Amino acid sequence: MDTFKVADEVSPAAKLTYGSLFGAFLMLARAGGAGCKLSVNVLIGVASIALVVALLPEYWSRGFGIGLTGVRFDPLPTAIYLIGGVASGVVFSLTEKKCQSREQDRAMRLSRKD
């Protein structure tokens, strides 16, 4: 099956809602002084996906959560979603750390030129 066809079958509302919540919670955590900790990012990923599963209306949930099985918290899909939330927090943390490292390296190179 074509990857894009599968992605199209999953509710765009679920993907957009998850991305919006994840981003908003990250910005709130940074503004609140939570720092760039892996545990904070993982918690944000899990909380974001749990809220999407819990609150997204069935008519917007095509191929996701209640729209996939007819049950809002079906154990197997919910476990997969939560694992995905953990993974998104880990990947975000690694990416953020790499970006910060590059910026620090760049700043050090620029300061040596002065």
Biopython code that builds the backbone (N, CA, C, O; Angstrom):
import numpy as np
from Bio.PDB.StructureBuilder import StructureBuilder

atoms = [
    (1, "MET", "N", (0.844, -1.175, 0.000)),
    (1, "MET", "CA", (0.000, 0.000, 0.000)),
    (1, "MET", "C", (0.895, 1.246, 0.000)),
    (1, "MET", "O", (1.927, 1.279, 0.671)),
    (2, "ASP", "N", (0.502, 2.232, -0.733)),
    (2, "ASP", "CA", (1.238, 3.482, -0.849)),
    (2, "ASP", "C", (1.216, 4.239, 0.484)),
    (2, "ASP", "O", (0.158, 4.397, 1.095)),
    (3, "THR", "N", (2.391, 4.708, 0.932)),
    (3, "THR", "CA", (2.507, 5.413, 2.209)),
    (3, "THR", "C", (1.606, 6.635, 2.260)),
    (3, "THR", "O", (0.955, 6.885, 3.274)),
    (4, "PHE", "N", (1.564, 7.390, 1.183)),
    (4, "PHE", "CA", (0.747, 8.599, 1.175)),
    (4, "PHE", "C", (-0.738, 8.272, 1.236)),
    (4, "PHE", "O", (-1.519, 9.021, 1.824)),
    (5, "LYS", "N", (-1.133, 7.148, 0.625)),
    (5, "LYS", "CA", (-2.537, 6.745, 0.683)),
    (5, "LYS", "C", (-2.931, 6.418, 2.130)),
    (5, "LYS", "O", (-4.014, 6.789, 2.583)),
    (6, "VAL", "N", (-2.043, 5.722, 2.850)),
    (6, "VAL", "CA", (-2.308, 5.403, 4.251)),
    (6, "VAL", "C", (-2.397, 6.690, 5.066)),
    (6, "VAL", "O", (-3.301, 6.838, 5.889)),
    (7, "ALA", "N", (-1.472, 7.617, 4.848)),
    (7, "ALA", "CA", (-1.485, 8.880, 5.584)),
    (7, "ALA", "C", (-2.754, 9.663, 5.298)),
    (7, "ALA", "O", (-3.281, 10.326, 6.192)),
    (8, "ASP", "N", (-3.255, 9.602, 4.077)),
    (8, "ASP", "CA", (-4.488, 10.309, 3.736)),
    (8, "ASP", "C", (-5.702, 9.690, 4.405)),
    (8, "ASP", "O", (-6.702, 10.372, 4.631)),
    (9, "GLU", "N", (-5.624, 8.403, 4.724)),
    (9, "GLU", "CA", (-6.750, 7.731, 5.356)),
    (9, "GLU", "C", (-6.857, 8.059, 6.849)),
    (9, "GLU", "O", (-7.905, 7.837, 7.456)),
    (10, "VAL", "N", (-5.791, 8.581, 7.436)),
    (10, "VAL", "CA", (-5.832, 8.971, 8.848)),
    (10, "VAL", "C", (-6.268, 10.427, 8.926)),
    (10, "VAL", "O", (-5.803, 11.270, 8.160)),
    (11, "SER", "N", (-7.136, 10.700, 9.829)),
    (11, "SER", "CA", (-7.738, 12.016, 9.992)),
    (11, "SER", "C", (-6.724, 13.158, 9.980)),
    (11, "SER", "O", (-5.832, 13.197, 10.828)),
    (12, "PRO", "N", (-6.848, 14.086, 9.033)),
    (12, "PRO", "CA", (-5.990, 15.272, 9.072)),
    (12, "PRO", "C", (-6.194, 16.070, 10.363)),
    (12, "PRO", "O", (-5.252, 16.676, 10.873)),
    (13, "ALA", "N", (-7.406, 16.070, 10.886)),
    (13, "ALA", "CA", (-7.682, 16.790, 12.127)),
    (13, "ALA", "C", (-6.868, 16.215, 13.287)),
    (13, "ALA", "O", (-6.402, 16.965, 14.144)),
    (14, "ALA", "N", (-6.694, 14.900, 13.320)),
    (14, "ALA", "CA", (-5.913, 14.276, 14.389)),
    (14, "ALA", "C", (-4.457, 14.706, 14.293)),
    (14, "ALA", "O", (-3.843, 15.053, 15.302)),
    (15, "LYS", "N", (-3.905, 14.684, 13.091)),
    (15, "LYS", "CA", (-2.498, 15.067, 12.914)),
    (15, "LYS", "C", (-2.285, 16.538, 13.228)),
    (15, "LYS", "O", (-1.321, 16.892, 13.907)),
    (16, "LEU", "N", (-3.163, 17.391, 12.749)),
    (16, "LEU", "CA", (-3.025, 18.827, 12.996)),
    (16, "LEU", "C", (-3.231, 19.169, 14.472)),
    (16, "LEU", "O", (-2.531, 20.017, 15.025)),
    (17, "THR", "N", (-4.191, 18.506, 15.099)),
    (17, "THR", "CA", (-4.441, 18.750, 16.521)),
    (17, "THR", "C", (-3.252, 18.315, 17.356)),
    (17, "THR", "O", (-2.838, 19.025, 18.273)),
    (18, "TYR", "N", (-2.698, 17.143, 17.042)),
    (18, "TYR", "CA", (-1.530, 16.670, 17.787)),
    (18, "TYR", "C", (-0.361, 17.639, 17.626)),
    (18, "TYR", "O", (0.267, 18.020, 18.613)),
    (19, "GLY", "N", (-0.072, 18.031, 16.411)),
    (19, "GLY", "CA", (1.038, 18.947, 16.170)),
    (19, "GLY", "C", (0.842, 20.280, 16.865)),
    (19, "GLY", "O", (1.790, 20.846, 17.409)),
    (20, "SER", "N", (-0.371, 20.778, 16.849)),
    (20, "SER", "CA", (-0.671, 22.053, 17.508)),
    (20, "SER", "C", (-0.513, 21.955, 19.025)),
    (20, "SER", "O", (0.082, 22.832, 19.652)),
    (21, "LEU", "N", (-1.048, 20.885, 19.607)),
    (21, "LEU", "CA", (-0.924, 20.703, 21.057)),
    (21, "LEU", "C", (0.534, 20.508, 21.460)),
    (21, "LEU", "O", (1.001, 21.106, 22.429)),
    (22, "PHE", "N", (1.247, 19.674, 20.720)),
    (22, "PHE", "CA", (2.650, 19.402, 21.030)),
    (22, "PHE", "C", (3.451, 20.703, 20.996)),
    (22, "PHE", "O", (4.214, 20.988, 21.919)),
    (23, "GLY", "N", (3.281, 21.485, 19.945)),
    (23, "GLY", "CA", (4.000, 22.753, 19.827)),
    (23, "GLY", "C", (3.613, 23.749, 20.904)),
    (23, "GLY", "O", (4.478, 24.402, 21.489)),
    (24, "ALA", "N", (2.326, 23.869, 21.170)),
    (24, "ALA", "CA", (1.860, 24.815, 22.187)),
    (24, "ALA", "C", (2.374, 24.421, 23.572)),
    (24, "ALA", "O", (2.819, 25.280, 24.333)),
    (25, "PHE", "N", (2.318, 23.135, 23.901)),
    (25, "PHE", "CA", (2.801, 22.687, 25.209)),
    (25, "PHE", "C", (4.318, 22.886, 25.340)),
    (25, "PHE", "O", (4.808, 23.223, 26.418)),
    (26, "LEU", "N", (5.057, 22.679, 24.248)),
    (26, "LEU", "CA", (6.499, 22.921, 24.293)),
    (26, "LEU", "C", (6.795, 24.394, 24.567)),
    (26, "LEU", "O", (7.652, 24.721, 25.388)),
    (27, "MET", "N", (6.078, 25.277, 23.873)),
    (27, "MET", "CA", (6.301, 26.711, 24.095)),
    (27, "MET", "C", (5.922, 27.121, 25.514)),
    (27, "MET", "O", (6.621, 27.923, 26.132)),
    (28, "LEU", "N", (4.827, 26.579, 26.033)),
    (28, "LEU", "CA", (4.427, 26.879, 27.409)),
    (28, "LEU", "C", (5.458, 26.361, 28.413)),
    (28, "LEU", "O", (5.768, 27.032, 29.398)),
    (29, "ALA", "N", (5.980, 25.173, 28.158)),
    (29, "ALA", "CA", (6.985, 24.603, 29.066)),
    (29, "ALA", "C", (8.251, 25.452, 29.067)),
    (29, "ALA", "O", (8.832, 25.698, 30.124)),
    (30, "ARG", "N", (8.682, 25.899, 27.893)),
    (30, "ARG", "CA", (9.886, 26.738, 27.812)),
    (30, "ARG", "C", (9.640, 28.087, 28.484)),
    (30, "ARG", "O", (10.500, 28.589, 29.207)),
    (31, "ALA", "N", (8.479, 28.663, 28.249)),
    (31, "ALA", "CA", (8.150, 29.960, 28.859)),
    (31, "ALA", "C", (8.034, 29.834, 30.380)),
    (31, "ALA", "O", (8.333, 30.775, 31.116)),
    (32, "GLY", "N", (7.599, 28.669, 30.835)),
    (32, "GLY", "CA", (7.458, 28.436, 32.273)),
    (32, "GLY", "C", (8.747, 28.041, 32.959)),
    (32, "GLY", "O", (8.770, 27.842, 34.173)),
    (33, "GLY", "N", (9.823, 27.925, 32.192)),
    (33, "GLY", "CA", (11.123, 27.605, 32.772)),
    (33, "GLY", "C", (11.408, 26.131, 32.942)),
    (33, "GLY", "O", (12.286, 25.759, 33.720)),
    (34, "ALA", "N", (10.677, 25.275, 32.223)),
    (34, "ALA", "CA", (10.893, 23.835, 32.361)),
    (34, "ALA", "C", (12.200, 23.376, 31.722)),
    (34, "ALA", "O", (12.675, 22.275, 32.001)),
    (35, "GLY", "N", (12.777, 24.205, 30.877)),
    (35, "GLY", "CA", (14.046, 23.844, 30.247)),
    (35, "GLY", "C", (13.857, 22.858, 29.114)),
    (35, "GLY", "O", (12.741, 22.618, 28.652)),
    (36, "CYS", "N", (14.968, 22.292, 28.678)),
    (36, "CYS", "CA", (14.980, 21.392, 27.509)),
    (36, "CYS", "C", (15.246, 19.954, 27.940)),
    (36, "CYS", "O", (16.105, 19.285, 27.365)),
    (37, "LYS", "N", (14.538, 19.486, 28.918)),
    (37, "LYS", "CA", (14.767, 18.145, 29.446)),
    (37, "LYS", "C", (14.026, 17.103, 28.627)),
    (37, "LYS", "O", (12.909, 17.334, 28.164)),
    (38, "LEU", "N", (14.664, 15.952, 28.456)),
    (38, "LEU", "CA", (14.053, 14.840, 27.739)),
    (38, "LEU", "C", (12.744, 14.434, 28.402)),
    (38, "LEU", "O", (11.747, 14.206, 27.717)),
    (39, "SER", "N", (12.736, 14.341, 29.724)),
    (39, "SER", "CA", (11.531, 13.892, 30.428)),
    (39, "SER", "C", (10.359, 14.848, 30.205)),
    (39, "SER", "O", (9.216, 14.407, 30.087)),
    (40, "VAL", "N", (10.633, 16.144, 30.145)),
    (40, "VAL", "CA", (9.575, 17.129, 29.898)),
    (40, "VAL", "C", (9.015, 16.948, 28.496)),
    (40, "VAL", "O", (7.799, 16.966, 28.304)),
    (41, "ASN", "N", (9.895, 16.773, 27.517)),
    (41, "ASN", "CA", (9.450, 16.611, 26.134)),
    (41, "ASN", "C", (8.661, 15.319, 25.938)),
    (41, "ASN", "O", (7.680, 15.300, 25.194)),
    (42, "VAL", "N", (9.078, 14.249, 26.594)),
    (42, "VAL", "CA", (8.341, 12.983, 26.507)),
    (42, "VAL", "C", (6.966, 13.132, 27.155)),
    (42, "VAL", "O", (5.968, 12.668, 26.602)),
    (43, "LEU", "N", (6.907, 13.767, 28.303)),
    (43, "LEU", "CA", (5.622, 13.997, 28.972)),
    (43, "LEU", "C", (4.695, 14.830, 28.086)),
    (43, "LEU", "O", (3.498, 14.553, 28.006)),
    (44, "ILE", "N", (5.236, 15.830, 27.431)),
    (44, "ILE", "CA", (4.440, 16.662, 26.527)),
    (44, "ILE", "C", (3.924, 15.837, 25.355)),
    (44, "ILE", "O", (2.768, 15.987, 24.960)),
    (45, "GLY", "N", (4.752, 14.976, 24.799)),
    (45, "GLY", "CA", (4.317, 14.115, 23.697)),
    (45, "GLY", "C", (3.195, 13.179, 24.104)),
    (45, "GLY", "O", (2.212, 13.022, 23.379)),
    (46, "VAL", "N", (3.343, 12.561, 25.259)),
    (46, "VAL", "CA", (2.316, 11.626, 25.752)),
    (46, "VAL", "C", (1.031, 12.369, 26.085)),
    (46, "VAL", "O", (-0.057, 11.914, 25.733)),
    (47, "ALA", "N", (1.147, 13.505, 26.758)),
    (47, "ALA", "CA", (-0.049, 14.280, 27.117)),
    (47, "ALA", "C", (-0.779, 14.775, 25.875)),
    (47, "ALA", "O", (-2.009, 14.765, 25.827)),
    (48, "SER", "N", (-0.026, 15.204, 24.879)),
    (48, "SER", "CA", (-0.639, 15.714, 23.645)),
    (48, "SER", "C", (-1.439, 14.634, 22.930)),
    (48, "SER", "O", (-2.577, 14.867, 22.523)),
    (49, "ILE", "N", (-0.848, 13.460, 22.778)),
    (49, "ILE", "CA", (-1.547, 12.395, 22.048)),
    (49, "ILE", "C", (-2.727, 11.881, 22.867)),
    (49, "ILE", "O", (-3.769, 11.546, 22.304)),
    (50, "ALA", "N", (-2.578, 11.816, 24.186)),
    (50, "ALA", "CA", (-3.692, 11.370, 25.033)),
    (50, "ALA", "C", (-4.870, 12.333, 24.930)),
    (50, "ALA", "O", (-6.022, 11.902, 24.889)),
    (51, "LEU", "N", (-4.588, 13.627, 24.888)),
    (51, "LEU", "CA", (-5.665, 14.608, 24.743)),
    (51, "LEU", "C", (-6.356, 14.497, 23.389)),
    (51, "LEU", "O", (-7.574, 14.650, 23.297)),
    (52, "VAL", "N", (-5.587, 14.235, 22.347)),
    (52, "VAL", "CA", (-6.200, 14.073, 21.016)),
    (52, "VAL", "C", (-7.124, 12.862, 21.019)),
    (52, "VAL", "O", (-8.255, 12.943, 20.539)),
    (53, "VAL", "N", (-6.652, 11.739, 21.557)),
    (53, "VAL", "CA", (-7.486, 10.529, 21.608)),
    (53, "VAL", "C", (-8.735, 10.787, 22.446)),
    (53, "VAL", "O", (-9.826, 10.341, 22.090)),
    (54, "ALA", "N", (-8.580, 11.499, 23.547)),
    (54, "ALA", "CA", (-9.701, 11.719, 24.471)),
    (54, "ALA", "C", (-10.724, 12.720, 23.950)),
    (54, "ALA", "O", (-11.920, 12.565, 24.199)),
    (55, "LEU", "N", (-10.274, 13.740, 23.233)),
    (55, "LEU", "CA", (-11.160, 14.858, 22.941)),
    (55, "LEU", "C", (-11.570, 15.032, 21.485)),
    (55, "LEU", "O", (-12.546, 15.731, 21.211)),
    (56, "LEU", "N", (-10.868, 14.430, 20.556)),
    (56, "LEU", "CA", (-11.212, 14.618, 19.145)),
    (56, "LEU", "C", (-12.559, 13.965, 18.851)),
    (56, "LEU", "O", (-12.733, 12.774, 19.108)),
    (57, "PRO", "N", (-13.510, 14.721, 18.319)),
    (57, "PRO", "CA", (-14.829, 14.149, 18.032)),
    (57, "PRO", "C", (-14.752, 13.000, 17.023)),
    (57, "PRO", "O", (-13.874, 12.971, 16.160)),
    (58, "GLU", "N", (-15.671, 12.073, 17.147)),
    (58, "GLU", "CA", (-15.661, 10.897, 16.276)),
    (58, "GLU", "C", (-15.727, 11.277, 14.807)),
    (58, "GLU", "O", (-15.058, 10.649, 13.986)),
    (59, "TYR", "N", (-16.510, 12.284, 14.452)),
    (59, "TYR", "CA", (-16.654, 12.650, 13.047)),
    (59, "TYR", "C", (-15.389, 13.289, 12.470)),
    (59, "TYR", "O", (-15.311, 13.479, 11.256)),
    (60, "TRP", "N", (-14.407, 13.623, 13.290)),
    (60, "TRP", "CA", (-13.110, 14.122, 12.809)),
    (60, "TRP", "C", (-12.015, 13.066, 12.950)),
    (60, "TRP", "O", (-10.849, 13.334, 12.657)),
    (61, "SER", "N", (-12.383, 11.885, 13.391)),
    (61, "SER", "CA", (-11.398, 10.862, 13.758)),
    (61, "SER", "C", (-11.246, 9.735, 12.741)),
    (61, "SER", "O", (-10.934, 8.608, 13.124)),
    (62, "ARG", "N", (-11.453, 10.005, 11.489)),
    (62, "ARG", "CA", (-11.363, 8.954, 10.467)),
    (62, "ARG", "C", (-9.992, 8.258, 10.543)),
    (62, "ARG", "O", (-8.956, 8.897, 10.355)),
    (63, "GLY", "N", (-9.996, 6.964, 10.816)),
    (63, "GLY", "CA", (-8.768, 6.171, 10.862)),
    (63, "GLY", "C", (-7.903, 6.427, 12.080)),
    (63, "GLY", "O", (-6.733, 6.045, 12.093)),
    (64, "PHE", "N", (-8.450, 7.065, 13.104)),
    (64, "PHE", "CA", (-7.671, 7.392, 14.296)),
    (64, "PHE", "C", (-8.577, 7.296, 15.522)),
    (64, "PHE", "O", (-9.721, 7.749, 15.490)),
    (65, "GLY", "N", (-8.068, 6.713, 16.590)),
    (65, "GLY", "CA", (-8.818, 6.656, 17.847)),
    (65, "GLY", "C", (-10.189, 6.040, 17.683)),
    (65, "GLY", "O", (-10.323, 4.932, 17.163)),
    (66, "ILE", "N", (-11.207, 6.756, 18.124)),
    (66, "ILE", "CA", (-12.583, 6.258, 18.064)),
    (66, "ILE", "C", (-13.040, 6.059, 16.620)),
    (66, "ILE", "O", (-13.894, 5.211, 16.359)),
    (67, "GLY", "N", (-12.500, 6.805, 15.703)),
    (67, "GLY", "CA", (-12.857, 6.647, 14.301)),
    (67, "GLY", "C", (-12.251, 5.410, 13.666)),
    (67, "GLY", "O", (-12.682, 4.995, 12.591)),
    (68, "LEU", "N", (-11.263, 4.815, 14.311)),
    (68, "LEU", "CA", (-10.618, 3.609, 13.798)),
    (68, "LEU", "C", (-11.343, 2.353, 14.250)),
    (68, "LEU", "O", (-11.601, 1.457, 13.447)),
    (69, "THR", "N", (-11.677, 2.284, 15.547)),
    (69, "THR", "CA", (-12.244, 1.050, 16.101)),
    (69, "THR", "C", (-13.649, 1.216, 16.662)),
    (69, "THR", "O", (-14.318, 0.225, 16.957)),
    (70, "GLY", "N", (-14.100, 2.445, 16.810)),
    (70, "GLY", "CA", (-15.401, 2.685, 17.437)),
    (70, "GLY", "C", (-15.326, 2.786, 18.944)),
    (70, "GLY", "O", (-16.336, 3.036, 19.602)),
    (71, "VAL", "N", (-14.133, 2.592, 19.502)),
    (71, "VAL", "CA", (-13.907, 2.687, 20.945)),
    (71, "VAL", "C", (-12.849, 3.764, 21.171)),
    (71, "VAL", "O", (-11.796, 3.745, 20.534)),
    (72, "ARG", "N", (-13.123, 4.692, 22.065)),
    (72, "ARG", "CA", (-12.203, 5.813, 22.260)),
    (72, "ARG", "C", (-10.836, 5.360, 22.761)),
    (72, "ARG", "O", (-9.824, 5.800, 22.215)),
    (73, "PHE", "N", (-10.763, 4.512, 23.761)),
    (73, "PHE", "CA", (-9.477, 4.063, 24.301)),
    (73, "PHE", "C", (-9.303, 2.556, 24.125)),
    (73, "PHE", "O", (-9.109, 1.829, 25.099)),
    (74, "ASP", "N", (-9.372, 2.100, 22.888)),
    (74, "ASP", "CA", (-9.097, 0.693, 22.588)),
    (74, "ASP", "C", (-7.641, 0.420, 22.991)),
    (74, "ASP", "O", (-6.752, 1.170, 22.591)),
    (75, "PRO", "N", (-7.380, -0.632, 23.768)),
    (75, "PRO", "CA", (-6.041, -0.828, 24.338)),
    (75, "PRO", "C", (-4.880, -0.852, 23.330)),
    (75, "PRO", "O", (-3.873, -0.180, 23.550)),
    (76, "LEU", "N", (-4.997, -1.597, 22.253)),
    (76, "LEU", "CA", (-3.866, -1.718, 21.328)),
    (76, "LEU", "C", (-3.565, -0.395, 20.612)),
    (76, "LEU", "O", (-2.421, 0.059, 20.656)),
    (77, "PRO", "N", (-4.538, 0.236, 19.959)),
    (77, "PRO", "CA", (-4.209, 1.524, 19.325)),
    (77, "PRO", "C", (-3.756, 2.583, 20.327)),
    (77, "PRO", "O", (-2.869, 3.382, 20.025)),
    (78, "THR", "N", (-4.352, 2.595, 21.508)),
    (78, "THR", "CA", (-3.957, 3.587, 22.511)),
    (78, "THR", "C", (-2.509, 3.373, 22.938)),
    (78, "THR", "O", (-1.759, 4.337, 23.092)),
    (79, "ALA", "N", (-2.114, 2.124, 23.127)),
    (79, "ALA", "CA", (-0.717, 1.835, 23.467)),
    (79, "ALA", "C", (0.219, 2.308, 22.358)),
    (79, "ALA", "O", (1.274, 2.880, 22.631)),
    (80, "ILE", "N", (-0.168, 2.068, 21.112)),
    (80, "ILE", "CA", (0.654, 2.504, 19.975)),
    (80, "ILE", "C", (0.733, 4.027, 19.937)),
    (80, "ILE", "O", (1.804, 4.583, 19.696)),
    (81, "TYR", "N", (-0.381, 4.701, 20.170)),
    (81, "TYR", "CA", (-0.375, 6.172, 20.178)),
    (81, "TYR", "C", (0.534, 6.705, 21.281)),
    (81, "TYR", "O", (1.290, 7.650, 21.056)),
    (82, "LEU", "N", (0.468, 6.109, 22.470)),
    (82, "LEU", "CA", (1.289, 6.576, 23.583)),
    (82, "LEU", "C", (2.777, 6.322, 23.331)),
    (82, "LEU", "O", (3.619, 7.145, 23.692)),
    (83, "ILE", "N", (3.096, 5.194, 22.719)),
    (83, "ILE", "CA", (4.483, 4.926, 22.335)),
    (83, "ILE", "C", (4.948, 5.969, 21.319)),
    (83, "ILE", "O", (6.087, 6.433, 21.368)),
    (84, "GLY", "N", (4.060, 6.329, 20.407)),
    (84, "GLY", "CA", (4.372, 7.390, 19.447)),
    (84, "GLY", "C", (4.591, 8.727, 20.137)),
    (84, "GLY", "O", (5.454, 9.500, 19.721)),
    (85, "GLY", "N", (3.825, 9.013, 21.184)),
    (85, "GLY", "CA", (4.018, 10.238, 21.951)),
    (85, "GLY", "C", (5.377, 10.264, 22.636)),
    (85, "GLY", "O", (6.047, 11.296, 22.662)),
    (86, "VAL", "N", (5.782, 9.119, 23.194)),
    (86, "VAL", "CA", (7.112, 9.012, 23.800)),
    (86, "VAL", "C", (8.178, 9.239, 22.728)),
    (86, "VAL", "O", (9.124, 10.000, 22.933)),
    (87, "ALA", "N", (8.015, 8.574, 21.588)),
    (87, "ALA", "CA", (8.992, 8.702, 20.509)),
    (87, "ALA", "C", (9.094, 10.149, 20.014)),
    (87, "ALA", "O", (10.192, 10.630, 19.733)),
    (88, "SER", "N", (7.966, 10.835, 19.907)),
    (88, "SER", "CA", (8.029, 12.217, 19.430)),
    (88, "SER", "C", (8.766, 13.110, 20.419)),
    (88, "SER", "O", (9.492, 14.015, 20.007)),
    (89, "GLY", "N", (8.593, 12.873, 21.714)),
    (89, "GLY", "CA", (9.337, 13.638, 22.706)),
    (89, "GLY", "C", (10.830, 13.372, 22.633)),
    (89, "GLY", "O", (11.635, 14.295, 22.759)),
    (90, "VAL", "N", (11.204, 12.115, 22.431)),
    (90, "VAL", "CA", (12.623, 11.747, 22.316)),
    (90, "VAL", "C", (13.235, 12.361, 21.063)),
    (90, "VAL", "O", (14.309, 12.960, 21.121)),
    (91, "VAL", "N", (12.555, 12.214, 19.935)),
    (91, "VAL", "CA", (13.069, 12.758, 18.675)),
    (91, "VAL", "C", (13.184, 14.277, 18.750)),
    (91, "VAL", "O", (14.174, 14.845, 18.287)),
    (92, "PHE", "N", (12.194, 14.933, 19.322)),
    (92, "PHE", "CA", (12.265, 16.381, 19.467)),
    (92, "PHE", "C", (13.460, 16.774, 20.334)),
    (92, "PHE", "O", (14.180, 17.716, 20.002)),
    (93, "SER", "N", (13.675, 16.067, 21.433)),
    (93, "SER", "CA", (14.797, 16.375, 22.325)),
    (93, "SER", "C", (16.132, 16.229, 21.604)),
    (93, "SER", "O", (17.006, 17.088, 21.722)),
    (94, "LEU", "N", (16.284, 15.145, 20.863)),
    (94, "LEU", "CA", (17.539, 14.921, 20.133)),
    (94, "LEU", "C", (17.759, 15.997, 19.069)),
    (94, "LEU", "O", (18.874, 16.489, 18.898)),
    (95, "THR", "N", (16.712, 16.350, 18.372)),
    (95, "THR", "CA", (16.813, 17.372, 17.332)),
    (95, "THR", "C", (17.136, 18.733, 17.947)),
    (95, "THR", "O", (17.975, 19.471, 17.432)),
    (96, "GLU", "N", (16.472, 19.053, 19.037)),
    (96, "GLU", "CA", (16.713, 20.326, 19.713)),
    (96, "GLU", "C", (18.152, 20.412, 20.215)),
    (96, "GLU", "O", (18.803, 21.447, 20.073)),
    (97, "LYS", "N", (18.644, 19.327, 20.800)),
    (97, "LYS", "CA", (20.017, 19.301, 21.312)),
    (97, "LYS", "C", (21.013, 19.484, 20.176)),
    (97, "LYS", "O", (22.000, 20.204, 20.323)),
    (98, "LYS", "N", (20.757, 18.837, 19.048)),
    (98, "LYS", "CA", (21.650, 18.962, 17.897)),
    (98, "LYS", "C", (21.656, 20.400, 17.369)),
    (98, "LYS", "O", (22.716, 20.928, 17.035)),
    (99, "CYS", "N", (20.501, 21.027, 17.291)),
    (99, "CYS", "CA", (20.421, 22.420, 16.835)),
    (99, "CYS", "C", (21.157, 23.353, 17.794)),
    (99, "CYS", "O", (21.872, 24.256, 17.357)),
    (100, "GLN", "N", (20.986, 23.140, 19.095)),
    (100, "GLN", "CA", (21.663, 23.976, 20.079)),
    (100, "GLN", "C", (23.175, 23.793, 19.995)),
    (100, "GLN", "O", (23.927, 24.759, 20.124)),
    (101, "SER", "N", (23.620, 22.565, 19.781)),
    (101, "SER", "CA", (25.045, 22.285, 19.663)),
    (101, "SER", "C", (25.631, 22.998, 18.444)),
    (101, "SER", "O", (26.708, 23.588, 18.528)),
    (102, "ARG", "N", (24.936, 22.946, 17.329)),
    (102, "ARG", "CA", (25.406, 23.634, 16.123)),
    (102, "ARG", "C", (25.487, 25.140, 16.350)),
    (102, "ARG", "O", (26.435, 25.789, 15.907)),
    (103, "GLU", "N", (24.501, 25.689, 17.036)),
    (103, "GLU", "CA", (24.489, 27.139, 17.287)),
    (103, "GLU", "C", (25.636, 27.528, 18.215)),
    (103, "GLU", "O", (26.260, 28.572, 18.023)),
    (104, "GLN", "N", (25.918, 26.707, 19.211)),
    (104, "GLN", "CA", (27.036, 26.996, 20.109)),
    (104, "GLN", "C", (28.362, 26.926, 19.362)),
    (104, "GLN", "O", (29.241, 27.762, 19.569)),
    (105, "ASP", "N", (28.506, 25.922, 18.489)),
    (105, "ASP", "CA", (29.722, 25.808, 17.684)),
    (105, "ASP", "C", (29.899, 27.034, 16.792)),
    (105, "ASP", "O", (31.001, 27.568, 16.664)),
    (106, "ARG", "N", (28.832, 27.459, 16.194)),
    (106, "ARG", "CA", (28.870, 28.634, 15.317)),
    (106, "ARG", "C", (29.249, 29.881, 16.101)),
    (106, "ARG", "O", (30.060, 30.684, 15.640)),
    (107, "ALA", "N", (28.670, 30.047, 17.275)),
    (107, "ALA", "CA", (28.979, 31.213, 18.106)),
    (107, "ALA", "C", (30.448, 31.204, 18.533)),
    (107, "ALA", "O", (31.084, 32.258, 18.571)),
    (108, "MET", "N", (30.984, 30.049, 18.849)),
    (108, "MET", "CA", (32.392, 29.951, 19.244)),
    (108, "MET", "C", (33.308, 30.291, 18.076)),
    (108, "MET", "O", (34.310, 30.983, 18.255)),
    (109, "ARG", "N", (32.972, 29.810, 16.879)),
    (109, "ARG", "CA", (33.778, 30.135, 15.690)),
    (109, "ARG", "C", (33.753, 31.628, 15.402)),
    (109, "ARG", "O", (34.777, 32.214, 15.053)),
    (110, "LEU", "N", (32.594, 32.238, 15.546)),
    (110, "LEU", "CA", (32.486, 33.675, 15.292)),
    (110, "LEU", "C", (33.253, 34.482, 16.335)),
    (110, "LEU", "O", (33.845, 35.508, 16.001)),
    (111, "SER", "N", (33.252, 34.040, 17.586)),
    (111, "SER", "CA", (33.957, 34.776, 18.633)),
    (111, "SER", "C", (35.478, 34.668, 18.459)),
    (111, "SER", "O", (36.202, 35.582, 18.853)),
    (112, "ARG", "N", (35.969, 33.578, 17.883)),
    (112, "ARG", "CA", (37.404, 33.408, 17.637)),
    (112, "ARG", "C", (37.885, 34.346, 16.528)),
    (112, "ARG", "O", (39.039, 34.777, 16.527)),
    (113, "LYS", "N", (37.004, 34.654, 15.597)),
    (113, "LYS", "CA", (37.375, 35.540, 14.485)),
    (113, "LYS", "C", (37.553, 36.983, 14.936)),
    (113, "LYS", "O", (38.237, 37.761, 14.272)),
    (114, "ASP", "N", (36.950, 37.340, 16.047)),
    (114, "ASP", "CA", (37.026, 38.735, 16.533)),
    (114, "ASP", "C", (38.326, 39.048, 17.141)),
    (114, "ASP", "O", (38.541, 40.173, 17.593)),
]
sb = StructureBuilder()
sb.init_structure("model")
sb.init_model(0)
sb.init_chain("A")
sb.init_seg("    ")
for serial, (resi, resn, name, xyz) in enumerate(atoms, 1):
    if name == "N":
        sb.init_residue(resn, " ", resi, " ")
    sb.init_atom(name, np.array(xyz, "f"), 0.0, 1.0, " ", f" {name:<3s}", serial, name[0])
structure = sb.get_structure()
